[in-house]
Amino acid sequence: MIIKDYITFGYPHKRIINDLVRKRGFVKKEGKKMPITDNVLIEELLGNDDCICIEDIINAIHKCYENAETFKAI
């Protein structure tokens, strides 16, 4: 089948999440879509939710069941 090559099953590995966030991750600041370039930007926007760096974003997405509030904020 042609579509079989474009569908995945199961949970993503942390490495895949890491690659996606670092290559295609964006944040919204003041209504503008900005690429994630540094941790200062992340700390400004998500510092109140215990998320101060890109690794915190990756961990929150990977382990979304542990801290639902942080996952929801991200």
mmCIF file of the N, C-alpha and C atoms, coordinates in Angstrom:
data_MODEL
# 
_entry.id   MODEL 
# 
loop_
_atom_site.group_PDB 
_atom_site.id 
_atom_site.type_symbol 
_atom_site.label_atom_id 
_atom_site.label_alt_id 
_atom_site.label_comp_id 
_atom_site.label_asym_id 
_atom_site.label_entity_id 
_atom_site.label_seq_id 
_atom_site.pdbx_PDB_ins_code 
_atom_site.Cartn_x 
_atom_site.Cartn_y 
_atom_site.Cartn_z 
_atom_site.occupancy 
_atom_site.B_iso_or_equiv 
_atom_site.pdbx_formal_charge 
_atom_site.auth_seq_id 
_atom_site.auth_comp_id 
_atom_site.auth_asym_id 
_atom_site.auth_atom_id 
_atom_site.pdbx_PDB_model_num 
ATOM 1   N N  . MET A 1 1  ? 0.831  -1.190 0.000  1.00 0.00 ? 1  MET A N  1 
ATOM 2   C CA . MET A 1 1  ? 0.000  0.000  0.000  1.00 0.00 ? 1  MET A CA 1 
ATOM 3   C C  . MET A 1 1  ? 0.875  1.253  0.000  1.00 0.00 ? 1  MET A C  1 
ATOM 4   N N  . ILE A 1 2  ? 0.417  2.260  -0.652 1.00 0.00 ? 2  ILE A N  1 
ATOM 5   C CA . ILE A 1 2  ? 1.170  3.500  -0.764 1.00 0.00 ? 2  ILE A CA 1 
ATOM 6   C C  . ILE A 1 2  ? 1.164  4.276  0.553  1.00 0.00 ? 2  ILE A C  1 
ATOM 7   N N  . ILE A 1 3  ? 0.062  4.297  1.255  1.00 0.00 ? 3  ILE A N  1 
ATOM 8   C CA . ILE A 1 3  ? -0.049 5.096  2.469  1.00 0.00 ? 3  ILE A CA 1 
ATOM 9   C C  . ILE A 1 3  ? 0.726  4.507  3.644  1.00 0.00 ? 3  ILE A C  1 
ATOM 10  N N  . LYS A 1 4  ? 1.070  3.253  3.589  1.00 0.00 ? 4  LYS A N  1 
ATOM 11  C CA . LYS A 1 4  ? 1.763  2.585  4.685  1.00 0.00 ? 4  LYS A CA 1 
ATOM 12  C C  . LYS A 1 4  ? 3.096  3.266  5.028  1.00 0.00 ? 4  LYS A C  1 
ATOM 13  N N  . ASP A 1 5  ? 3.767  3.846  4.079  1.00 0.00 ? 5  ASP A N  1 
ATOM 14  C CA . ASP A 1 5  ? 5.044  4.513  4.322  1.00 0.00 ? 5  ASP A CA 1 
ATOM 15  C C  . ASP A 1 5  ? 4.894  5.822  5.101  1.00 0.00 ? 5  ASP A C  1 
ATOM 16  N N  . TYR A 1 6  ? 3.702  6.370  5.185  1.00 0.00 ? 6  TYR A N  1 
ATOM 17  C CA . TYR A 1 6  ? 3.491  7.671  5.808  1.00 0.00 ? 6  TYR A CA 1 
ATOM 18  C C  . TYR A 1 6  ? 2.780  7.590  7.151  1.00 0.00 ? 6  TYR A C  1 
ATOM 19  N N  . ILE A 1 7  ? 2.520  6.432  7.666  1.00 0.00 ? 7  ILE A N  1 
ATOM 20  C CA . ILE A 1 7  ? 1.808  6.251  8.922  1.00 0.00 ? 7  ILE A CA 1 
ATOM 21  C C  . ILE A 1 7  ? 2.723  5.554  9.916  1.00 0.00 ? 7  ILE A C  1 
ATOM 22  N N  . THR A 1 8  ? 2.727  6.045  11.157 1.00 0.00 ? 8  THR A N  1 
ATOM 23  C CA . THR A 1 8  ? 3.496  5.399  12.208 1.00 0.00 ? 8  THR A CA 1 
ATOM 24  C C  . THR A 1 8  ? 2.557  4.940  13.305 1.00 0.00 ? 8  THR A C  1 
ATOM 25  N N  . PHE A 1 9  ? 3.006  3.978  14.073 1.00 0.00 ? 9  PHE A N  1 
ATOM 26  C CA . PHE A 1 9  ? 2.209  3.427  15.159 1.00 0.00 ? 9  PHE A CA 1 
ATOM 27  C C  . PHE A 1 9  ? 3.030  3.465  16.433 1.00 0.00 ? 9  PHE A C  1 
ATOM 28  N N  . GLY A 1 10 ? 2.354  3.658  17.557 1.00 0.00 ? 10 GLY A N  1 
ATOM 29  C CA . GLY A 1 10 ? 3.038  3.614  18.842 1.00 0.00 ? 10 GLY A CA 1 
ATOM 30  C C  . GLY A 1 10 ? 3.461  4.987  19.330 1.00 0.00 ? 10 GLY A C  1 
ATOM 31  N N  . TYR A 1 11 ? 4.302  4.969  20.354 1.00 0.00 ? 11 TYR A N  1 
ATOM 32  C CA . TYR A 1 11 ? 4.765  6.200  20.982 1.00 0.00 ? 11 TYR A CA 1 
ATOM 33  C C  . TYR A 1 11 ? 6.105  6.625  20.385 1.00 0.00 ? 11 TYR A C  1 
ATOM 34  N N  . PRO A 1 12 ? 6.338  7.928  20.272 1.00 0.00 ? 12 PRO A N  1 
ATOM 35  C CA . PRO A 1 12 ? 7.621  8.388  19.718 1.00 0.00 ? 12 PRO A CA 1 
ATOM 36  C C  . PRO A 1 12 ? 8.743  8.250  20.743 1.00 0.00 ? 12 PRO A C  1 
ATOM 37  N N  . HIS A 1 13 ? 9.945  8.017  20.265 1.00 0.00 ? 13 HIS A N  1 
ATOM 38  C CA . HIS A 1 13 ? 11.112 7.972  21.130 1.00 0.00 ? 13 HIS A CA 1 
ATOM 39  C C  . HIS A 1 13 ? 11.531 9.397  21.473 1.00 0.00 ? 13 HIS A C  1 
ATOM 40  N N  . LYS A 1 14 ? 12.259 9.536  22.559 1.00 0.00 ? 14 LYS A N  1 
ATOM 41  C CA . LYS A 1 14 ? 12.705 10.861 22.981 1.00 0.00 ? 14 LYS A CA 1 
ATOM 42  C C  . LYS A 1 14 ? 13.596 11.515 21.929 1.00 0.00 ? 14 LYS A C  1 
ATOM 43  N N  . ARG A 1 15 ? 14.390 10.727 21.229 1.00 0.00 ? 15 ARG A N  1 
ATOM 44  C CA . ARG A 1 15 ? 15.266 11.257 20.182 1.00 0.00 ? 15 ARG A CA 1 
ATOM 45  C C  . ARG A 1 15 ? 14.455 11.894 19.056 1.00 0.00 ? 15 ARG A C  1 
ATOM 46  N N  . ILE A 1 16 ? 13.346 11.292 18.689 1.00 0.00 ? 16 ILE A N  1 
ATOM 47  C CA . ILE A 1 16 ? 12.498 11.836 17.621 1.00 0.00 ? 16 ILE A CA 1 
ATOM 48  C C  . ILE A 1 16 ? 11.861 13.149 18.070 1.00 0.00 ? 16 ILE A C  1 
ATOM 49  N N  . ILE A 1 17 ? 11.376 13.180 19.314 1.00 0.00 ? 17 ILE A N  1 
ATOM 50  C CA . ILE A 1 17 ? 10.800 14.419 19.852 1.00 0.00 ? 17 ILE A CA 1 
ATOM 51  C C  . ILE A 1 17 ? 11.859 15.513 19.881 1.00 0.00 ? 17 ILE A C  1 
ATOM 52  N N  . ASN A 1 18 ? 13.062 15.160 20.306 1.00 0.00 ? 18 ASN A N  1 
ATOM 53  C CA . ASN A 1 18 ? 14.175 16.108 20.365 1.00 0.00 ? 18 ASN A CA 1 
ATOM 54  C C  . ASN A 1 18 ? 14.442 16.700 18.985 1.00 0.00 ? 18 ASN A C  1 
ATOM 55  N N  . ASP A 1 19 ? 14.545 15.859 17.977 1.00 0.00 ? 19 ASP A N  1 
ATOM 56  C CA . ASP A 1 19 ? 14.811 16.333 16.615 1.00 0.00 ? 19 ASP A CA 1 
ATOM 57  C C  . ASP A 1 19 ? 13.699 17.247 16.108 1.00 0.00 ? 19 ASP A C  1 
ATOM 58  N N  . LEU A 1 20 ? 12.452 16.868 16.346 1.00 0.00 ? 20 LEU A N  1 
ATOM 59  C CA . LEU A 1 20 ? 11.321 17.673 15.873 1.00 0.00 ? 20 LEU A CA 1 
ATOM 60  C C  . LEU A 1 20 ? 11.262 19.037 16.553 1.00 0.00 ? 20 LEU A C  1 
ATOM 61  N N  . VAL A 1 21 ? 11.446 19.062 17.866 1.00 0.00 ? 21 VAL A N  1 
ATOM 62  C CA . VAL A 1 21 ? 11.372 20.332 18.593 1.00 0.00 ? 21 VAL A CA 1 
ATOM 63  C C  . VAL A 1 21 ? 12.514 21.251 18.189 1.00 0.00 ? 21 VAL A C  1 
ATOM 64  N N  . ARG A 1 22 ? 13.708 20.707 18.070 1.00 0.00 ? 22 ARG A N  1 
ATOM 65  C CA . ARG A 1 22 ? 14.862 21.547 17.727 1.00 0.00 ? 22 ARG A CA 1 
ATOM 66  C C  . ARG A 1 22 ? 14.820 22.039 16.281 1.00 0.00 ? 22 ARG A C  1 
ATOM 67  N N  . LYS A 1 23 ? 14.284 21.239 15.365 1.00 0.00 ? 23 LYS A N  1 
ATOM 68  C CA . LYS A 1 23 ? 14.237 21.649 13.960 1.00 0.00 ? 23 LYS A CA 1 
ATOM 69  C C  . LYS A 1 23 ? 13.007 22.471 13.618 1.00 0.00 ? 23 LYS A C  1 
ATOM 70  N N  . ARG A 1 24 ? 11.857 22.116 14.186 1.00 0.00 ? 24 ARG A N  1 
ATOM 71  C CA . ARG A 1 24 ? 10.603 22.742 13.764 1.00 0.00 ? 24 ARG A CA 1 
ATOM 72  C C  . ARG A 1 24 ? 9.816  23.372 14.905 1.00 0.00 ? 24 ARG A C  1 
ATOM 73  N N  . GLY A 1 25 ? 10.454 23.545 16.069 1.00 0.00 ? 25 GLY A N  1 
ATOM 74  C CA . GLY A 1 25 ? 9.770  24.101 17.225 1.00 0.00 ? 25 GLY A CA 1 
ATOM 75  C C  . GLY A 1 25 ? 9.595  25.605 17.124 1.00 0.00 ? 25 GLY A C  1 
ATOM 76  N N  . PHE A 1 26 ? 8.416  26.079 17.451 1.00 0.00 ? 26 PHE A N  1 
ATOM 77  C CA . PHE A 1 26 ? 8.099  27.502 17.440 1.00 0.00 ? 26 PHE A CA 1 
ATOM 78  C C  . PHE A 1 26 ? 7.367  27.863 18.717 1.00 0.00 ? 26 PHE A C  1 
ATOM 79  N N  . VAL A 1 27 ? 7.466  29.124 19.117 1.00 0.00 ? 27 VAL A N  1 
ATOM 80  C CA . VAL A 1 27 ? 6.702  29.660 20.242 1.00 0.00 ? 27 VAL A CA 1 
ATOM 81  C C  . VAL A 1 27 ? 5.925  30.864 19.745 1.00 0.00 ? 27 VAL A C  1 
ATOM 82  N N  . LYS A 1 28 ? 4.860  31.186 20.461 1.00 0.00 ? 28 LYS A N  1 
ATOM 83  C CA . LYS A 1 28 ? 4.084  32.376 20.139 1.00 0.00 ? 28 LYS A CA 1 
ATOM 84  C C  . LYS A 1 28 ? 4.362  33.435 21.193 1.00 0.00 ? 28 LYS A C  1 
ATOM 85  N N  . LYS A 1 29 ? 4.844  34.576 20.726 1.00 0.00 ? 29 LYS A N  1 
ATOM 86  C CA . LYS A 1 29 ? 5.108  35.699 21.616 1.00 0.00 ? 29 LYS A CA 1 
ATOM 87  C C  . LYS A 1 29 ? 4.483  36.933 21.008 1.00 0.00 ? 29 LYS A C  1 
ATOM 88  N N  . GLU A 1 30 ? 3.566  37.532 21.754 1.00 0.00 ? 30 GLU A N  1 
ATOM 89  C CA . GLU A 1 30 ? 2.852  38.732 21.306 1.00 0.00 ? 30 GLU A CA 1 
ATOM 90  C C  . GLU A 1 30 ? 2.154  38.508 19.979 1.00 0.00 ? 30 GLU A C  1 
ATOM 91  N N  . GLY A 1 31 ? 1.589  37.310 19.794 1.00 0.00 ? 31 GLY A N  1 
ATOM 92  C CA . GLY A 1 31 ? 0.852  36.994 18.586 1.00 0.00 ? 31 GLY A CA 1 
ATOM 93  C C  . GLY A 1 31 ? 1.709  36.639 17.389 1.00 0.00 ? 31 GLY A C  1 
ATOM 94  N N  . LYS A 1 32 ? 3.021  36.611 17.573 1.00 0.00 ? 32 LYS A N  1 
ATOM 95  C CA . LYS A 1 32 ? 3.928  36.293 16.471 1.00 0.00 ? 32 LYS A CA 1 
ATOM 96  C C  . LYS A 1 32 ? 4.525  34.903 16.674 1.00 0.00 ? 32 LYS A C  1 
ATOM 97  N N  . LYS A 1 33 ? 4.668  34.173 15.599 1.00 0.00 ? 33 LYS A N  1 
ATOM 98  C CA . LYS A 1 33 ? 5.259  32.843 15.622 1.00 0.00 ? 33 LYS A CA 1 
ATOM 99  C C  . LYS A 1 33 ? 6.768  32.987 15.447 1.00 0.00 ? 33 LYS A C  1 
ATOM 100 N N  . MET A 1 34 ? 7.513  32.536 16.473 1.00 0.00 ? 34 MET A N  1 
ATOM 101 C CA . MET A 1 34 ? 8.967  32.688 16.454 1.00 0.00 ? 34 MET A CA 1 
ATOM 102 C C  . MET A 1 34 ? 9.636  31.336 16.649 1.00 0.00 ? 34 MET A C  1 
ATOM 103 N N  . PRO A 1 35 ? 10.717 31.060 15.933 1.00 0.00 ? 35 PRO A N  1 
ATOM 104 C CA . PRO A 1 35 ? 11.425 29.797 16.154 1.00 0.00 ? 35 PRO A CA 1 
ATOM 105 C C  . PRO A 1 35 ? 12.098 29.795 17.523 1.00 0.00 ? 35 PRO A C  1 
ATOM 106 N N  . ILE A 1 36 ? 12.234 28.611 18.088 1.00 0.00 ? 36 ILE A N  1 
ATOM 107 C CA . ILE A 1 36 ? 12.918 28.483 19.378 1.00 0.00 ? 36 ILE A CA 1 
ATOM 108 C C  . ILE A 1 36 ? 14.405 28.636 19.114 1.00 0.00 ? 36 ILE A C  1 
ATOM 109 N N  . THR A 1 37 ? 14.957 29.774 19.560 1.00 0.00 ? 37 THR A N  1 
ATOM 110 C CA . THR A 1 37 ? 16.357 30.047 19.292 1.00 0.00 ? 37 THR A CA 1 
ATOM 111 C C  . THR A 1 37 ? 17.220 29.964 20.540 1.00 0.00 ? 37 THR A C  1 
ATOM 112 N N  . ASP A 1 38 ? 16.673 30.355 21.684 1.00 0.00 ? 38 ASP A N  1 
ATOM 113 C CA . ASP A 1 38 ? 17.462 30.312 22.902 1.00 0.00 ? 38 ASP A CA 1 
ATOM 114 C C  . ASP A 1 38 ? 16.578 30.044 24.117 1.00 0.00 ? 38 ASP A C  1 
ATOM 115 N N  . ASN A 1 39 ? 17.218 29.708 25.217 1.00 0.00 ? 39 ASN A N  1 
ATOM 116 C CA . ASN A 1 39 ? 16.496 29.359 26.431 1.00 0.00 ? 39 ASN A CA 1 
ATOM 117 C C  . ASN A 1 39 ? 15.899 30.567 27.138 1.00 0.00 ? 39 ASN A C  1 
ATOM 118 N N  . VAL A 1 40 ? 16.407 31.764 26.859 1.00 0.00 ? 40 VAL A N  1 
ATOM 119 C CA . VAL A 1 40 ? 15.865 32.972 27.479 1.00 0.00 ? 40 VAL A CA 1 
ATOM 120 C C  . VAL A 1 40 ? 14.417 33.181 27.036 1.00 0.00 ? 40 VAL A C  1 
ATOM 121 N N  . LEU A 1 41 ? 14.154 32.963 25.784 1.00 0.00 ? 41 LEU A N  1 
ATOM 122 C CA . LEU A 1 41 ? 12.801 33.088 25.240 1.00 0.00 ? 41 LEU A CA 1 
ATOM 123 C C  . LEU A 1 41 ? 11.856 32.091 25.894 1.00 0.00 ? 41 LEU A C  1 
ATOM 124 N N  . ILE A 1 42 ? 12.326 30.871 26.078 1.00 0.00 ? 42 ILE A N  1 
ATOM 125 C CA . ILE A 1 42 ? 11.503 29.841 26.715 1.00 0.00 ? 42 ILE A CA 1 
ATOM 126 C C  . ILE A 1 42 ? 11.232 30.198 28.167 1.00 0.00 ? 42 ILE A C  1 
ATOM 127 N N  . GLU A 1 43 ? 12.262 30.690 28.858 1.00 0.00 ? 43 GLU A N  1 
ATOM 128 C CA . GLU A 1 43 ? 12.093 31.045 30.269 1.00 0.00 ? 43 GLU A CA 1 
ATOM 129 C C  . GLU A 1 43 ? 11.120 32.209 30.434 1.00 0.00 ? 43 GLU A C  1 
ATOM 130 N N  . GLU A 1 44 ? 11.144 33.161 29.515 1.00 0.00 ? 44 GLU A N  1 
ATOM 131 C CA . GLU A 1 44 ? 10.197 34.282 29.550 1.00 0.00 ? 44 GLU A CA 1 
ATOM 132 C C  . GLU A 1 44 ? 8.758  33.801 29.446 1.00 0.00 ? 44 GLU A C  1 
ATOM 133 N N  . LEU A 1 45 ? 8.512  32.905 28.502 1.00 0.00 ? 45 LEU A N  1 
ATOM 134 C CA . LEU A 1 45 ? 7.149  32.484 28.205 1.00 0.00 ? 45 LEU A CA 1 
ATOM 135 C C  . LEU A 1 45 ? 6.643  31.369 29.116 1.00 0.00 ? 45 LEU A C  1 
ATOM 136 N N  . LEU A 1 46 ? 7.499  30.451 29.507 1.00 0.00 ? 46 LEU A N  1 
ATOM 137 C CA . LEU A 1 46 ? 7.063  29.273 30.262 1.00 0.00 ? 46 LEU A CA 1 
ATOM 138 C C  . LEU A 1 46 ? 7.727  29.129 31.621 1.00 0.00 ? 46 LEU A C  1 
ATOM 139 N N  . GLY A 1 47 ? 8.398  30.159 32.099 1.00 0.00 ? 47 GLY A N  1 
ATOM 140 C CA . GLY A 1 47 ? 9.093  30.095 33.381 1.00 0.00 ? 47 GLY A CA 1 
ATOM 141 C C  . GLY A 1 47 ? 8.178  29.834 34.555 1.00 0.00 ? 47 GLY A C  1 
ATOM 142 N N  . ASN A 1 48 ? 6.952  30.328 34.489 1.00 0.00 ? 48 ASN A N  1 
ATOM 143 C CA . ASN A 1 48 ? 5.994  30.110 35.579 1.00 0.00 ? 48 ASN A CA 1 
ATOM 144 C C  . ASN A 1 48 ? 5.534  28.661 35.661 1.00 0.00 ? 48 ASN A C  1 
ATOM 145 N N  . ASP A 1 49 ? 5.707  27.903 34.596 1.00 0.00 ? 49 ASP A N  1 
ATOM 146 C CA . ASP A 1 49 ? 5.276  26.501 34.552 1.00 0.00 ? 49 ASP A CA 1 
ATOM 147 C C  . ASP A 1 49 ? 6.449  25.539 34.715 1.00 0.00 ? 49 ASP A C  1 
ATOM 148 N N  . ASP A 1 50 ? 7.517  25.990 35.369 1.00 0.00 ? 50 ASP A N  1 
ATOM 149 C CA . ASP A 1 50 ? 8.713  25.169 35.622 1.00 0.00 ? 50 ASP A CA 1 
ATOM 150 C C  . ASP A 1 50 ? 9.354  24.668 34.336 1.00 0.00 ? 50 ASP A C  1 
ATOM 151 N N  . CYS A 1 51 ? 9.342  25.476 33.317 1.00 0.00 ? 51 CYS A N  1 
ATOM 152 C CA . CYS A 1 51 ? 9.952  25.128 32.036 1.00 0.00 ? 51 CYS A CA 1 
ATOM 153 C C  . CYS A 1 51 ? 10.902 26.266 31.671 1.00 0.00 ? 51 CYS A C  1 
ATOM 154 N N  . ILE A 1 52 ? 12.223 26.013 31.801 1.00 0.00 ? 52 ILE A N  1 
ATOM 155 C CA . ILE A 1 52 ? 13.180 27.101 31.597 1.00 0.00 ? 52 ILE A CA 1 
ATOM 156 C C  . ILE A 1 52 ? 14.149 26.860 30.438 1.00 0.00 ? 52 ILE A C  1 
ATOM 157 N N  . CYS A 1 53 ? 14.091 25.684 29.829 1.00 0.00 ? 53 CYS A N  1 
ATOM 158 C CA . CYS A 1 53 ? 14.999 25.421 28.714 1.00 0.00 ? 53 CYS A CA 1 
ATOM 159 C C  . CYS A 1 53 ? 14.347 24.445 27.732 1.00 0.00 ? 53 CYS A C  1 
ATOM 160 N N  . ILE A 1 54 ? 15.007 24.249 26.607 1.00 0.00 ? 54 ILE A N  1 
ATOM 161 C CA . ILE A 1 54 ? 14.463 23.383 25.562 1.00 0.00 ? 54 ILE A CA 1 
ATOM 162 C C  . ILE A 1 54 ? 14.380 21.931 26.030 1.00 0.00 ? 54 ILE A C  1 
ATOM 163 N N  . GLU A 1 55 ? 15.299 21.522 26.893 1.00 0.00 ? 55 GLU A N  1 
ATOM 164 C CA . GLU A 1 55 ? 15.254 20.155 27.428 1.00 0.00 ? 55 GLU A CA 1 
ATOM 165 C C  . GLU A 1 55 ? 14.003 19.932 28.269 1.00 0.00 ? 55 GLU A C  1 
ATOM 166 N N  . ASP A 1 56 ? 13.554 20.959 28.986 1.00 0.00 ? 56 ASP A N  1 
ATOM 167 C CA . ASP A 1 56 ? 12.316 20.845 29.759 1.00 0.00 ? 56 ASP A CA 1 
ATOM 168 C C  . ASP A 1 56 ? 11.110 20.655 28.852 1.00 0.00 ? 56 ASP A C  1 
ATOM 169 N N  . ILE A 1 57 ? 11.112 21.318 27.708 1.00 0.00 ? 57 ILE A N  1 
ATOM 170 C CA . ILE A 1 57 ? 10.025 21.149 26.743 1.00 0.00 ? 57 ILE A CA 1 
ATOM 171 C C  . ILE A 1 57 ? 10.018 19.725 26.204 1.00 0.00 ? 57 ILE A C  1 
ATOM 172 N N  . ILE A 1 58 ? 11.180 19.224 25.854 1.00 0.00 ? 58 ILE A N  1 
ATOM 173 C CA . ILE A 1 58 ? 11.287 17.870 25.311 1.00 0.00 ? 58 ILE A CA 1 
ATOM 174 C C  . ILE A 1 58 ? 10.858 16.839 26.339 1.00 0.00 ? 58 ILE A C  1 
ATOM 175 N N  . ASN A 1 59 ? 11.304 17.002 27.587 1.00 0.00 ? 59 ASN A N  1 
ATOM 176 C CA . ASN A 1 59 ? 10.913 16.067 28.644 1.00 0.00 ? 59 ASN A CA 1 
ATOM 177 C C  . ASN A 1 59 ? 9.414  16.127 28.927 1.00 0.00 ? 59 ASN A C  1 
ATOM 178 N N  . ALA A 1 60 ? 8.839  17.320 28.916 1.00 0.00 ? 60 ALA A N  1 
ATOM 179 C CA . ALA A 1 60 ? 7.404  17.453 29.178 1.00 0.00 ? 60 ALA A CA 1 
ATOM 180 C C  . ALA A 1 60 ? 6.575  16.791 28.082 1.00 0.00 ? 60 ALA A C  1 
ATOM 181 N N  . ILE A 1 61 ? 7.010  16.898 26.844 1.00 0.00 ? 61 ILE A N  1 
ATOM 182 C CA . ILE A 1 61 ? 6.291  16.252 25.746 1.00 0.00 ? 61 ILE A CA 1 
ATOM 183 C C  . ILE A 1 61 ? 6.469  14.739 25.820 1.00 0.00 ? 61 ILE A C  1 
ATOM 184 N N  . HIS A 1 62 ? 7.668  14.297 26.128 1.00 0.00 ? 62 HIS A N  1 
ATOM 185 C CA . HIS A 1 62 ? 7.942  12.864 26.193 1.00 0.00 ? 62 HIS A CA 1 
ATOM 186 C C  . HIS A 1 62 ? 7.210  12.198 27.348 1.00 0.00 ? 62 HIS A C  1 
ATOM 187 N N  . LYS A 1 63 ? 7.123  12.877 28.496 1.00 0.00 ? 63 LYS A N  1 
ATOM 188 C CA . LYS A 1 63 ? 6.484  12.310 29.683 1.00 0.00 ? 63 LYS A CA 1 
ATOM 189 C C  . LYS A 1 63 ? 5.259  13.124 30.050 1.00 0.00 ? 63 LYS A C  1 
ATOM 190 N N  . CYS A 1 64 ? 4.350  13.266 29.116 1.00 0.00 ? 64 CYS A N  1 
ATOM 191 C CA . CYS A 1 64 ? 3.187  14.135 29.307 1.00 0.00 ? 64 CYS A CA 1 
ATOM 192 C C  . CYS A 1 64 ? 2.279  13.675 30.443 1.00 0.00 ? 64 CYS A C  1 
ATOM 193 N N  . TYR A 1 65 ? 2.324  12.416 30.798 1.00 0.00 ? 65 TYR A N  1 
ATOM 194 C CA . TYR A 1 65 ? 1.458  11.891 31.837 1.00 0.00 ? 65 TYR A CA 1 
ATOM 195 C C  . TYR A 1 65 ? 1.922  12.278 33.240 1.00 0.00 ? 65 TYR A C  1 
ATOM 196 N N  . GLU A 1 66 ? 3.177  12.692 33.430 1.00 0.00 ? 66 GLU A N  1 
ATOM 197 C CA . GLU A 1 66 ? 3.688  13.003 34.764 1.00 0.00 ? 66 GLU A CA 1 
ATOM 198 C C  . GLU A 1 66 ? 3.274  14.391 35.242 1.00 0.00 ? 66 GLU A C  1 
ATOM 199 N N  . ASN A 1 67 ? 3.269  15.372 34.377 1.00 0.00 ? 67 ASN A N  1 
ATOM 200 C CA . ASN A 1 67 ? 2.916  16.731 34.771 1.00 0.00 ? 67 ASN A CA 1 
ATOM 201 C C  . ASN A 1 67 ? 2.010  17.328 33.703 1.00 0.00 ? 67 ASN A C  1 
ATOM 202 N N  . ALA A 1 68 ? 0.731  17.136 33.886 1.00 0.00 ? 68 ALA A N  1 
ATOM 203 C CA . ALA A 1 68 ? -0.243 17.537 32.871 1.00 0.00 ? 68 ALA A CA 1 
ATOM 204 C C  . ALA A 1 68 ? -0.313 19.057 32.710 1.00 0.00 ? 68 ALA A C  1 
ATOM 205 N N  . GLU A 1 69 ? -0.094 19.819 33.792 1.00 0.00 ? 69 GLU A N  1 
ATOM 206 C CA . GLU A 1 69 ? -0.180 21.276 33.703 1.00 0.00 ? 69 GLU A CA 1 
ATOM 207 C C  . GLU A 1 69 ? 0.925  21.851 32.810 1.00 0.00 ? 69 GLU A C  1 
ATOM 208 N N  . THR A 1 70 ? 2.150  21.360 32.981 1.00 0.00 ? 70 THR A N  1 
ATOM 209 C CA . THR A 1 70 ? 3.253  21.823 32.148 1.00 0.00 ? 70 THR A CA 1 
ATOM 210 C C  . THR A 1 70 ? 3.038  21.433 30.694 1.00 0.00 ? 70 THR A C  1 
ATOM 211 N N  . PHE A 1 71 ? 2.583  20.212 30.482 1.00 0.00 ? 71 PHE A N  1 
ATOM 212 C CA . PHE A 1 71 ? 2.308  19.754 29.116 1.00 0.00 ? 71 PHE A CA 1 
ATOM 213 C C  . PHE A 1 71 ? 1.251  20.617 28.452 1.00 0.00 ? 71 PHE A C  1 
ATOM 214 N N  . LYS A 1 72 ? 0.218  20.971 29.205 1.00 0.00 ? 72 LYS A N  1 
ATOM 215 C CA . LYS A 1 72 ? -0.859 21.800 28.661 1.00 0.00 ? 72 LYS A CA 1 
ATOM 216 C C  . LYS A 1 72 ? -0.346 23.195 28.312 1.00 0.00 ? 72 LYS A C  1 
ATOM 217 N N  . ALA A 1 73 ? 0.535  23.753 29.148 1.00 0.00 ? 73 ALA A N  1 
ATOM 218 C CA . ALA A 1 73 ? 1.086  25.088 28.893 1.00 0.00 ? 73 ALA A CA 1 
ATOM 219 C C  . ALA A 1 73 ? 1.977  25.090 27.651 1.00 0.00 ? 73 ALA A C  1 
ATOM 220 N N  . ILE A 1 74 ? 2.717  24.015 27.471 1.00 0.00 ? 74 ILE A N  1 
ATOM 221 C CA . ILE A 1 74 ? 3.600  23.927 26.304 1.00 0.00 ? 74 ILE A CA 1 
ATOM 222 C C  . ILE A 1 74 ? 2.782  23.734 25.060 1.00 0.00 ? 74 ILE A C  1 
# 
